[in-house]
Amino acid sequence: MFNKTIHPLSRKGIKAKSTQLWPSNSHRNITQGKANWLMPTGVALLMAFNLTGCFSDDDPAPVVTPPVVQPPETGPTFPEGAIKIPAGDNLTMRIQEALINAQSGAVIVLPKGTFNIDSTLLFDGDVDGDGSYAKNVTIMGYGMKDTVLNFSQANSGDGIFVQNALNITIQDLSVNEAKNNGIKLKNTNGIILRRVGAVWEGELDKDNGAYGLYPVECENILIEDSYVRGSADAGIYVGQSQYIVVRRNIAKENVAGIEVENSKYADVYDNEAMGNTGGILVFDLPINNHRYGSSVRIFNNKVYDNNTPNFANASANPAGVHIVPPGTGVIVLSTADVEIFNNEITHHDTLGVTVSSFFIAEPDMTSFVGNYGQPGQAIEDGWRPVPRNIYLHDNVITDYGSKPKGYLIQDIIRAYVISHGTLPGVLYDGLGEMLANNGTAAYLGLKEAPFAADGSDNVCASDNGDVSYGRLYANSNTDISIADVQYEKTQNNLLKCTQVSLPVHTVTFAGQVFGCGVDDNTAGCDGGVLVGGGGTIGEGEGGLVGDGDQSLCQATGSNVSWDALLKANCPKLSDYNLFSDAKNPTAGPNSGGVPYDLNTQLFTDYASKYRFVYLPSGQKASYSENEAFDFPVGSVIVKTFALPSDTSKRGISNESLIETRLLIHRPTGWSALPYVWNADKTDATLAKAGAISSQTLSHKGESLTFNYMVPSMNQCKQCHQFKADDNSNAVFVPIGPKARHLNRNYSYQDGTMNQLLKWESLGILHGLPNLSQVPQVPAYHDGDEATVASLSDTALMQTAKGYLDINCAHCHRPEGNASNTGLKLEYWRGYSDDAGFSHGTCKSPVAYGGGNLGFDVVPGNAAESIMHFRMQSTTPGDRMPEIGRSLSHDEGVALISEWIKRLPAASCSH
């Protein structure tokens, strides 16, 4: 019955009070980005502490020399043993080294002052990959105004990034001018962000960073007494998380002040949200990572003057913040079980509170369901578009609707102005409820049953003073062509019902419980029914203590130092005795090390790569069809990077050694160690914090000067981590040694042979099936781009998928670090399995604003595809991969451009 776009208030024949309002050509013209009421949120509270001392003089006495009185120390105090980082040269690297070396219980104190920081400060609680997370680590400064980290000149997108931790505290500092996100946290259980700032100064600009304070896929999150300003998305944003308290923060002049998205068990209270485009947002989006929202309380907040023009980057995400109507206090989109009470919501040009289904945000639900309803996508995953059990009560909602605006709701504004002369203070779209009740939602393929007969699903409001109410699509209405446009200046019937209040939501951090009425005296919280928990992000078995037994770091004889590999992070590469000539890591492996190569390379600034694998004597790796082989404990994978002066002249004699990376399989898991070669190329030194060096090379006659970046140990883990399921810790895994990449011939000293057969013949691989049954990624190397146009569509598809697999899929898969994006690029995942949606076709971005681009991939048009743009970009915050390169891989970009050009036309194609 509905085989065309479902678009509320823009279909021919829509009526209000039985009066036709406008013809069918009033459809919203959404081109560059459909609709986007979503995205992150930030909030914070600036606090100053004044300590004063005084004394009174006694009457004169016999001459006595008064003691010297030291004034009391002001500012924060630090525990004994705190690691204080002094100001001075190489501050970024010294902070990064402290974060890498931090053990459980560490307190890292950043210096007082304002400092330019060169790159993301990354803390990984499991940097050695052993599955045991560092616990109770604190990163702090001297105060929000006293320790200011400025990232305006940084070579990467995020300011501070934390992952894989148990109980991390960040406090008393400010992160300014981050190119992407201010403070981001992922896969962490126990977070306190206290008295922190995330600030973009100056005029509000779409090129400001996206999220200020940004926990995603985390548990037990407390954000308090903080300040966020200038975010081009959301100031305080908590996404895809559970057990959340956001209190006493100030979110000022962001697109979205505070946003709780796809999260459950959240209390947001005692905050101020002012000067934003929208004040507080509660959204539930079709992200497809098993994390959907419910049970959110918004109370005791002051939400006012949120009338700033929307300065977000436009994107096609149907619920991105670029669609937030300027002048909106509180928005609930699609989320179930939300209670909004005891707030002051005042001085908004458009709406005080709006409760909407996803049908309002998405203008074309038929195409939307065609994409998100594919097998394994968000609808099957459990996402629902219709809000249920929303209770708005005991709020003060005043001064609204004087200058209504917002392209997303222009038809709704027109309907109310024509019908009633004004917008209501509280608006419920009613559309989702109607489509659920009349069966249309189910007909479209959405998992929406009719609302419960007992009223427990209803949107209710009570005791909100004299605010006016509006509702589209009355309960009795089953005809989408009649919008109803109901209005009551004073509540009489509209939304007049009550719901059972939600429980108090709490945060558990290191055994202490935080929450409303639990550790504070917030009015209206009696600590009655509490919801909280320890979460599922857990602990594993610990590995090395510090850098292990350094006495083992001595190279002797002609064998690899196996004990040292297992038990120590040695200071020099030569300590492990991996090569017969320690100055040449490209040949002569000791102890039966085997060289290998991949069909298609992971691009690293045109560097050549020399790979070797070592297994302990008598040990074998186990074959896997799709994943990296299962290597025995003691194995080490070695990869050396060398830069040519001219990319047309390869070979170590024409190249300069830059770095060697080791992946060592220790008893508790894989560990990564980066080594940087010294100036005279005689040895490489362990560089836990990575390194940056200025380099120049010639490529196709063009001289390229760039900063080559050796990743830190934390950054290695960022790409290599793998999370088997929601209940597992993220562990370190290799990327390259998979059957499909190794299935190729290699010229060994004793002749050319297929690598997999060679490994089998050497006794280091078992379980290999007949070679005809082994997958193989087509080879693609620099220089091959000239042949891309001549490839058949089938060959091009496999070649492009192979390139995306080795360069992107280690993160872009459900188990990877970019799981929250919904982009899945594993080679074995068929493009046609879901009409290319997992590969980005007509998929709206989730964690990236998209600029003026709407979809990850637009078949037929690479220039309008975010994937192509980010691969081509070298700008921190835009480029993809985020780390591991400074240059654009022109040949890879050309391949993906041709692939996109030839993809079958889809709903977003032009």
Buried (B, 14 or more C-beta within 10 A) or exposed (E): EEEEBBBBBBBEEBBBEEEEBBEEEBBBEBEBBBBBBBBBBBBBBBBEEEEEEEEEEEEEEEEEEEEEEEEEEEBBEBEEEEBEBEEEEEBBBBBBBBBBBBEBEBBBBBBBEEBEBBBBBBBBBBBBBBBBBBBBBBBBBBBBBBBBBBBEEBBBBBBBBBBBBBBBBBBBBBBBBBBBBBBBBBBBBBBBBBBBBBBBEEEBEBEBBBBBBBBBBBBBBBBBBBBBBBBBBBBBBBBBBBBBBBBBBBBBBBBBBBBBBBBBBBBBBBBBBBBBBBBBBBBBBBBBBBBBBBBBBBBBBBBBBBBBEBBBBBBBBBBBBBBBBBBBBBBBBBBBBBBBBBBBBBBBBBBBBBBBBBBBBBBBBBBBBBBBBBEBBBBBBEBBBBBBBBBBBBBBBBBBBEEBBBBBBBBBBBBBBBBBEBBBBBBBBBBBBBBBBBBBBBEBBBBBBEBEEEEEBBBBBBEBEEBBBBBBBBEEBBEBEBBBBBBBEEBEEBBEEEBEBBBBBBBBBEEEBBBBBBBBEBEBBEBEEBBBBEBEBBEBEBBBEEBBBBEBBEBEEEEBBBEBBBBBBBBBBBBBBBBEEBEBBBEBBBBBBBBBBBBBBBBBBBBBBBBBBBBBEEEBBEBEEEBBBBBBEBBBBBBBBBBBEBBEEBEBEBBBBBBBBBBBBBEBBBBBBBBBBEEEEEBBBBBBBBBBEEBEBBBEEEEBEBBBBBBBBBBBBBBBBBBEEEEBBBBBBBBBBBBBBBBBEBEEEEEEBBBBBBBBEEEBBEEBEEEEEBBBBBBBEBEBBEEBEEBEEEEBBBBBBBBBBBBBBBBBBBBBBBBBBBBBBBBEBEBEBBBBBBBBBBBBBBBBBBBBBBBBBBBBBBEBBBBBBBBBBEEBBBBBBBBBBBBBBBBBBBBBBBBBBBBEEBBBBE
